[in-house]
Amino acid sequence: MTGIQPLSAGQEGLWLLYGLAPDGVAYNDAGAAQMSPAPDLAILQRAVRALAERHDLLCSRFIEVDGEPRREVGDPDSLRFEVRDVGDIDDEALLDLVRATIKVPYRLEETGPFRFVMWRRAEDAVLMIGSHHIATDAQSNWLLWRDLLEAYWAFSAGREPGWTPLTVSYADHVAHERTMLDSPRREILEGYWRTAVADATAAELPTDRPRPAKRSFVGDAYTRRVPDELVPRIKAAATAAGVTPFAYLLGVFQSLVFRYSGQTDFVIGCPASTRRRGGMREVIGYFVNPLLLRSRFGSTTTFAEAIAAAGATVSGGMAHASYPTSLLGGQRFNMCFTQVSAGKMTGYLDRIAAGETVEHEGYRLRSLDVPHLEGQFDLTVEITQSTDSLIAAFRYDTDLFDRATIERFVGHFLRLTEVAVSTPDVRVSRASLVDDAERQRLLAMATGSA
């Protein structure tokens, strides 16, 4: 597909944010993997080009036509793939180079929303796929890696990639959304959301510093693995409560926000996928509408009640997720809570996504922990679920919070998760945020015996 294409409502919102802060990096997304030995450059270049031929967003740029944002689809050769020979630098120095490149702002009008870079040493290499969020979502990032590596293995073996043929494109998604927005269904969906959040306020945590008059969109992230022994207990507790593990953890998170903020009625955001039609599951693009999740607490609310309410709110929101809530106007939330599933990948890719080092096709591969999507909101919590693990990434606005504050918040989140699993009928307002070990340490500090 070539030519000028309209944007989805979500993309239009991101284009507006890009115009407000063109040098910002809060919407820079990225993934990076180390490959040993280094991949064959000619074969990898061929795989990258094949990827651009398959997914036209990779060879697009974003422009304005008569004052309206549009996507211009170019030739597959317009996708740049950079190779940087870095000699014998050590792993930490190499990781610094990757992180610095991720933090380079995109020029959507000039070079588009993607960058492919390989840093090559004598014995191995690091490959990065970077993107601006206007062109990708979590599933898109997995598809990029899956399709690229499938093409590389195929070309290395002298065959063509065994990709599932694409029957639809991102332009079809935009057209479908516009048809819905021009139909009577728009009024029904919009009415649901306006009623759901009427007179509600956005959740706000106590901050370390006053909120600045103008946001810098600069952030950082703190990641913790949920204790492995707690994961099956969370899943069992969720099943017993009749909710998904995501809704279960959401209810715990909302409970913690209530404890920290004292707010009894608040809204947080939850990015939801709009890949409702089967063919769209294979398409690269921005398929996200934020759900507006409202929660209410009182002094007698129990964890069981909070979790049940979270499950009902998520179910209701998902039934109305095709409506772009950005069209409601205003800043409706300051915090997000979401879950992605590494299990959408299969085989060795699932294991790499879960943090394992994997041997495959004569290569040793491992993912690298690199920054992405930091500083968009006050706080964004992303739970990554694989077959038997849960990893929680807390991305926060560094204008507002110190790292120590976020580390303490994460500890309290894990603590309340343990309380909810063990004693779901306990009142949220009475649950201790510290365990016995921390309580003894605090007592020792108070008495001067520490």
C-alpha positions as CSV (number, residue, x, y, z in Angstrom):
1,M,0.0,0.0,0.0
2,T,1.2,3.5,-0.8
3,G,-0.1,7.0,-0.7
4,I,-1.7,9.2,2.0
5,Q,-3.7,7.5,4.8
6,P,-5.9,9.0,7.6
7,L,-5.0,8.3,11.2
8,S,-6.9,6.5,13.9
9,A,-8.3,8.6,16.8
10,G,-5.6,7.3,19.1
11,Q,-2.9,8.3,16.6
12,E,-4.4,11.7,16.2
13,G,-4.1,12.1,20.0
14,L,-0.5,11.0,19.9
15,W,0.2,13.4,17.0
16,L,-1.1,16.2,19.1
17,L,1.2,15.3,22.0
18,Y,4.1,15.0,19.6
19,G,3.4,18.6,18.4
20,L,3.4,19.8,22.0
21,A,6.7,18.2,22.8
22,P,8.6,17.2,19.6
23,D,11.8,16.6,21.6
24,G,10.1,14.4,24.2
25,V,10.9,10.8,24.5
26,A,8.0,9.6,26.7
27,Y,6.4,7.8,23.8
28,N,9.7,6.1,22.6
29,D,9.3,2.4,22.6
30,A,12.0,-0.2,22.1
31,G,13.2,-3.7,22.5
32,A,16.8,-5.0,22.3
33,A,18.3,-8.5,22.1
34,Q,21.9,-9.7,22.2
35,M,22.8,-12.3,19.6
36,S,25.9,-14.5,19.8
37,P,27.5,-14.9,17.3
38,A,26.7,-11.7,15.4
39,P,24.0,-12.3,12.7
40,D,25.0,-12.3,9.1
41,L,24.6,-8.7,8.0
42,A,23.4,-9.3,4.4
43,I,20.8,-11.8,5.5
44,L,19.6,-9.5,8.3
45,Q,19.3,-6.5,5.9
46,R,17.2,-8.7,3.6
47,A,15.0,-9.7,6.6
48,V,14.5,-6.1,7.6
49,R,13.4,-5.1,4.1
50,A,11.0,-8.1,3.9
51,L,9.5,-6.9,7.2
52,A,8.9,-3.4,5.7
53,E,7.3,-5.0,2.7
54,R,4.9,-6.9,4.9
55,H,4.0,-4.0,7.3
56,D,3.6,-0.6,5.6
57,L,3.7,1.3,8.9
58,L,7.5,0.6,8.9
59,C,8.0,2.7,5.8
60,S,5.6,5.5,6.7
61,R,6.1,9.0,7.9
62,F,3.5,11.3,9.6
63,I,2.7,14.7,8.0
64,E,0.0,17.3,7.8
65,V,-2.1,17.8,4.7
66,D,-4.3,20.9,4.6
67,G,-3.9,21.1,8.4
68,E,-4.9,17.5,9.1
69,P,-2.5,14.8,10.3
70,R,-1.9,12.0,7.8
71,R,0.3,9.0,7.2
72,E,2.3,8.9,4.1
73,V,3.4,5.4,3.0
74,G,6.7,5.2,1.2
75,D,8.9,2.6,-0.4
76,P,10.2,-0.3,1.8
77,D,13.7,0.9,1.2
78,S,12.9,4.1,3.2
79,L,13.2,2.1,6.4
80,R,16.6,2.7,7.7
81,F,18.8,0.0,9.2
82,E,22.0,1.2,10.9
83,V,25.0,-0.9,11.7
84,R,27.5,0.5,14.2
85,D,30.8,-1.4,14.8
86,V,31.8,-0.8,18.4
87,G,35.0,-2.8,18.8
88,D,35.6,-4.6,22.0
89,I,33.7,-2.3,24.4
90,D,32.3,-4.1,27.5
91,D,28.7,-5.0,28.1
92,E,27.9,-2.0,30.3
93,A,29.3,0.5,27.7
94,L,27.4,-1.3,25.0
95,L,24.1,-1.1,27.0
96,D,24.8,2.6,27.5
97,L,24.9,3.1,23.7
98,V,21.6,1.3,23.3
99,R,19.9,3.3,26.0
100,A,21.2,6.6,24.6
101,T,19.9,5.8,21.1
102,I,16.4,4.9,22.6
103,K,16.3,8.4,24.1
104,V,16.8,10.1,20.8
105,P,13.6,11.9,19.8
106,Y,11.8,10.8,16.6
107,R,11.2,13.1,13.7
108,L,8.0,11.6,12.5
109,E,7.7,14.0,9.5
110,E,11.2,13.2,8.2
111,T,12.4,9.7,9.1
112,G,9.2,8.1,10.4
113,P,8.4,6.2,13.6
114,F,10.9,3.3,13.4
115,R,14.6,2.8,13.8
116,F,16.5,-0.5,13.5
117,V,20.1,-0.4,14.8
118,M,22.7,-3.1,15.3
119,W,25.8,-2.6,17.4
120,R,28.4,-5.2,16.3
121,R,31.3,-6.5,18.3
122,A,33.8,-9.2,17.3
123,E,31.9,-12.1,18.8
124,D,28.3,-10.9,19.1
125,A,25.9,-8.0,18.5
126,V,23.0,-6.2,20.0
127,L,19.9,-5.6,17.8
128,M,17.4,-2.9,18.7
129,I,14.0,-2.3,17.2
130,G,12.9,1.2,18.3
131,S,9.6,2.9,17.5
132,H,7.4,5.8,18.4
133,H,4.1,4.7,20.1
134,I,2.1,6.3,17.3
135,A,2.9,3.3,15.2
136,T,3.0,0.3,17.6
137,D,1.6,-1.3,20.7
138,A,2.7,-4.2,22.8
139,Q,1.5,-6.9,20.4
140,S,3.0,-5.0,17.5
141,N,6.4,-5.1,19.2
142,W,6.2,-8.9,19.6
143,L,5.1,-9.3,16.0
144,L,8.1,-7.2,14.8
145,W,10.5,-9.5,16.6
146,R,8.7,-12.7,15.6
147,D,8.5,-11.8,11.9
148,L,12.0,-10.4,11.7
149,L,13.6,-13.5,13.3
150,E,11.4,-15.8,11.3
151,A,12.6,-14.1,8.1
152,Y,16.2,-14.3,9.3
153,W,16.0,-18.0,10.1
154,A,14.2,-18.7,6.8
155,F,16.6,-16.7,4.6
156,S,19.6,-18.3,6.4
157,A,18.1,-21.7,5.5
158,G,17.5,-20.8,1.8
159,R,13.7,-20.6,2.1
160,E,11.0,-18.0,2.3
161,P,9.4,-16.9,5.7
162,G,6.4,-19.0,6.7
163,W,4.4,-15.9,7.7
164,T,0.6,-16.0,7.8
165,P,-0.6,-14.0,4.9
166,L,-2.1,-10.6,5.9
167,T,-5.7,-10.2,4.8
168,V,-6.2,-6.8,6.3
169,S,-4.1,-3.7,6.9
170,Y,-4.0,-0.9,9.5
171,A,-5.8,1.3,7.0
172,D,-8.7,-1.2,7.3
173,H,-8.7,-0.7,11.1
174,V,-8.9,3.1,10.7
175,A,-11.7,2.8,8.2
176,H,-13.6,0.5,10.5
177,E,-13.2,2.9,13.4
178,R,-14.4,5.8,11.3
179,T,-17.5,3.9,10.2
180,M,-18.3,3.2,13.9
181,L,-17.9,6.8,14.8
182,D,-20.3,7.8,12.0
183,S,-22.9,5.3,13.1
184,P,-25.6,5.4,15.9
185,R,-23.3,3.1,18.0
186,R,-21.1,6.0,18.7
187,E,-23.8,7.7,20.8
188,I,-24.3,4.4,22.8
189,L,-20.6,3.9,23.5
190,E,-20.0,7.6,24.3
191,G,-23.0,7.6,26.6
192,Y,-21.6,4.6,28.6
193,W,-18.3,6.3,29.2
194,R,-19.8,9.7,30.1
195,T,-22.0,8.0,32.7
196,A,-19.2,5.8,34.0
197,V,-16.9,8.7,34.8
198,A,-19.4,11.5,35.6
199,D,-18.1,13.7,38.4
200,A,-15.1,11.4,38.9
201,T,-11.6,12.7,39.6
202,A,-8.3,11.3,38.5
203,A,-6.3,9.3,41.0
204,E,-3.3,11.2,42.4
205,L,-0.6,9.9,44.7
206,P,1.2,12.2,47.2
207,T,4.3,13.5,45.3
208,D,7.8,14.2,46.4
209,R,7.7,17.6,44.6
210,P,4.9,19.9,43.4
211,R,3.5,19.2,40.0
212,P,5.3,21.6,37.5
213,A,3.3,24.0,35.4
214,K,4.6,22.3,32.3
215,R,5.4,18.6,32.1
216,S,8.8,17.6,30.9
217,F,7.7,14.0,30.0
218,V,10.8,12.6,31.5
219,G,10.6,9.4,33.4
220,D,12.3,6.3,34.8
221,A,11.3,2.8,35.6
222,Y,11.6,0.4,38.5
223,T,11.0,-3.3,37.8
224,R,10.3,-6.1,40.3
225,R,9.6,-9.8,39.8
226,V,6.6,-10.9,41.8
227,P,7.9,-13.7,44.1
228,D,7.5,-17.0,42.2
229,E,5.8,-18.7,45.1
230,L,3.1,-15.9,45.1
231,V,2.2,-16.3,41.4
232,P,0.2,-19.6,41.6
233,R,-1.5,-18.3,44.7
234,I,-2.6,-15.1,42.8
235,K,-4.0,-17.2,39.9
236,A,-5.8,-19.5,42.3
237,A,-7.3,-16.6,44.3
238,A,-8.4,-14.9,41.1
239,T,-10.2,-18.1,39.9
240,A,-11.9,-18.4,43.3
241,A,-13.0,-14.8,43.1
242,G,-14.3,-15.3,39.5
243,V,-12.0,-12.7,38.0
244,T,-8.9,-12.7,35.8
245,P,-5.4,-12.4,37.4
246,F,-5.2,-8.9,35.8
247,A,-8.5,-7.8,37.5
248,Y,-7.3,-9.3,40.7
249,L,-4.0,-7.3,40.7
250,L,-5.9,-4.2,39.5
251,G,-8.1,-4.4,42.6
252,V,-5.1,-4.6,44.8
253,F,-3.5,-1.7,43.0
254,Q,-6.6,0.4,43.4
255,S,-6.7,-0.5,47.1
256,L,-3.1,0.8,47.5
257,V,-4.0,4.0,45.7
258,F,-6.9,4.5,48.2
259,R,-4.5,3.9,51.1
260,Y,-1.9,6.3,49.8
261,S,-4.2,9.1,48.5
262,G,-7.2,8.9,50.8
263,Q,-9.4,9.3,47.7
264,T,-12.6,7.3,47.9
265,D,-13.7,7.8,44.3
266,F,-11.2,7.9,41.5
267,V,-10.3,6.9,38.0
268,I,-7.2,5.3,36.5
269,G,-6.5,4.4,32.9
270,C,-6.1,1.0,31.4
271,P,-4.8,0.7,27.8
272,A,-7.0,-1.9,26.0
273,S,-6.4,-3.6,22.7
274,T,-8.8,-2.8,19.9
275,R,-7.7,-5.8,17.8
276,R,-11.3,-7.2,17.7
277,R,-11.3,-8.7,14.3
278,G,-9.2,-11.8,13.8
279,G,-7.0,-10.7,11.0
280,M,-5.8,-7.6,12.9
281,R,-3.9,-9.8,15.3
282,E,-1.1,-10.0,12.7
283,V,-1.0,-6.3,11.8
284,I,1.5,-3.8,13.1
285,G,-0.1,-0.6,14.3
286,Y,-1.4,1.4,17.3
287,F,-4.5,-0.6,18.4
288,V,-5.1,1.1,21.8
289,N,-8.0,2.8,23.5
290,P,-7.7,3.6,27.2
291,L,-10.4,2.3,29.5
292,L,-11.4,4.7,32.2
293,L,-11.6,2.5,35.3
294,R,-13.5,4.0,38.3
295,S,-13.2,2.6,41.8
296,R,-15.0,3.6,45.1
297,F,-13.8,2.8,48.6
298,G,-15.2,3.2,52.1
299,S,-13.8,2.4,55.5
300,T,-15.4,-1.1,55.4
301,T,-14.4,-2.1,51.9
302,T,-12.7,-5.5,51.9
303,F,-10.1,-6.7,49.4
304,A,-12.7,-9.2,48.1
305,E,-15.1,-6.4,47.4
306,A,-12.5,-4.2,45.8
307,I,-11.3,-7.1,43.5
308,A,-14.9,-8.1,42.6
309,A,-15.6,-4.4,41.7
310,A,-12.4,-4.2,39.6
311,G,-13.5,-7.3,37.7
312,A,-16.9,-5.9,36.9
313,T,-15.4,-2.5,35.9
314,V,-13.0,-4.2,33.5
315,S,-15.7,-6.4,32.0
316,G,-17.9,-3.4,31.4
317,G,-15.1,-1.3,30.0
318,M,-14.0,-4.0,27.6
319,A,-17.5,-4.3,26.2
320,H,-17.2,-0.6,25.2
321,A,-13.5,-0.5,24.4
322,S,-14.0,0.3,20.7
323,Y,-14.9,3.9,21.6
324,P,-11.8,6.2,21.8
325,T,-12.2,7.7,25.2
326,S,-9.7,10.5,24.2
327,L,-12.7,12.0,22.3
328,L,-14.4,12.7,25.6
329,G,-11.9,15.6,26.1
330,G,-9.9,16.6,29.1
331,Q,-7.2,14.8,31.2
332,R,-9.3,11.9,32.6
333,F,-6.5,10.0,34.4
334,N,-2.9,10.4,35.7
335,M,-2.1,6.8,36.3
336,C,-2.3,3.6,34.2
337,F,-2.4,-0.1,35.0
338,T,-2.1,-2.7,32.3
339,Q,-1.0,-6.2,31.7
340,V,0.8,-7.7,28.7
341,S,1.3,-11.4,28.1
342,A,4.7,-12.8,27.0
343,G,2.8,-16.0,26.4
344,K,1.4,-14.5,23.1
345,M,4.8,-15.5,21.7
346,T,5.5,-19.1,21.3
347,G,8.4,-21.4,22.1
348,Y,11.8,-19.8,22.4
349,L,10.4,-16.2,22.0
350,D,8.2,-16.7,25.1
351,R,11.3,-17.7,27.1
352,I,13.3,-14.8,25.8
353,A,10.5,-12.4,26.7
354,A,10.5,-13.9,30.2
355,G,14.2,-13.0,30.6
356,E,15.8,-16.3,29.8
357,T,18.9,-16.8,27.7
358,V,18.0,-19.2,24.9
359,E,20.0,-21.3,22.3
360,H,18.2,-21.3,19.0
361,E,19.3,-22.0,15.4
362,G,22.9,-21.9,16.4
363,Y,22.6,-18.6,18.2
364,R,22.5,-17.6,21.8
365,L,19.8,-14.9,22.4
366,R,18.8,-12.9,25.4
367,S,16.7,-9.8,25.8
368,L,18.1,-6.6,27.4
369,D,16.5,-4.4,29.9
370,V,16.1,-1.1,28.1
371,P,14.0,2.0,28.8
372,H,10.8,2.6,27.0
373,L,7.5,4.5,27.3
374,E,8.7,6.3,30.5
375,G,7.2,9.6,31.7
376,Q,3.9,9.5,29.9
377,F,1.9,9.7,33.2
378,D,2.5,10.2,36.9
379,L,2.7,6.4,37.1
380,T,2.2,3.5,34.7
381,V,2.2,-0.1,36.0
382,E,2.8,-2.8,33.4
383,I,2.5,-6.4,34.5
384,T,4.2,-8.8,32.1
385,Q,2.8,-12.4,32.4
386,S,4.6,-15.4,31.1
387,T,3.7,-19.1,31.7
388,D,4.9,-19.1,35.3
389,S,6.1,-15.6,36.2
390,L,4.8,-12.1,36.7
391,I,7.1,-9.1,36.3
392,A,5.9,-5.6,37.3
393,A,7.4,-2.5,35.7
394,F,6.5,0.8,37.5
395,R,7.3,3.7,35.1
396,Y,7.1,7.1,36.8
397,D,7.4,10.8,36.2
398,T,10.8,11.9,37.7
399,D,9.5,15.5,38.0
400,L,7.1,14.1,40.7
401,F,8.7,11.1,42.4
402,D,12.1,9.9,43.7
403,R,13.1,6.4,43.0
404,A,13.1,5.5,46.7
405,T,9.4,6.5,46.8
406,I,8.5,4.2,44.0
407,E,10.6,1.3,45.4
408,R,8.6,1.7,48.7
409,F,5.3,1.9,46.8
410,V,6.2,-1.3,44.9
411,G,7.0,-3.1,48.2
412,H,3.6,-2.0,49.6
413,F,1.9,-3.3,46.4
414,L,3.5,-6.7,46.9
415,R,2.6,-6.7,50.6
416,L,-1.1,-5.9,49.9
417,T,-1.1,-8.6,47.2
418,E,0.0,-11.1,49.9
419,V,-2.7,-9.8,52.3
420,A,-5.4,-10.0,49.7
421,V,-4.4,-13.6,48.7
422,S,-4.2,-14.7,52.3
423,T,-7.1,-12.9,53.9
424,P,-9.5,-11.5,51.2
425,D,-12.1,-10.5,53.8
426,V,-9.8,-8.0,55.6
427,R,-10.8,-4.4,55.3
428,V,-8.5,-2.5,53.0
429,S,-8.3,0.4,55.4
430,R,-7.0,-1.9,58.2
431,A,-4.4,-3.9,56.2
432,S,-0.8,-3.4,57.3
433,L,1.5,-2.1,54.6
434,V,4.5,-3.6,56.3
435,D,5.4,-7.2,57.1
436,D,6.7,-8.4,60.4
437,A,10.4,-8.0,59.4
438,E,9.9,-4.3,58.4
439,R,7.8,-3.7,61.4
440,Q,10.6,-4.9,63.7
441,R,13.1,-2.8,61.8
442,L,10.9,0.4,62.2
443,L,10.4,-0.3,65.9
444,A,14.2,-0.8,66.3
445,M,14.8,2.6,64.6
446,A,12.2,4.3,66.8
447,T,13.8,3.0,69.9
448,G,17.4,3.7,68.8
449,S,18.3,0.0,68.9
450,A,18.9,-0.4,65.2
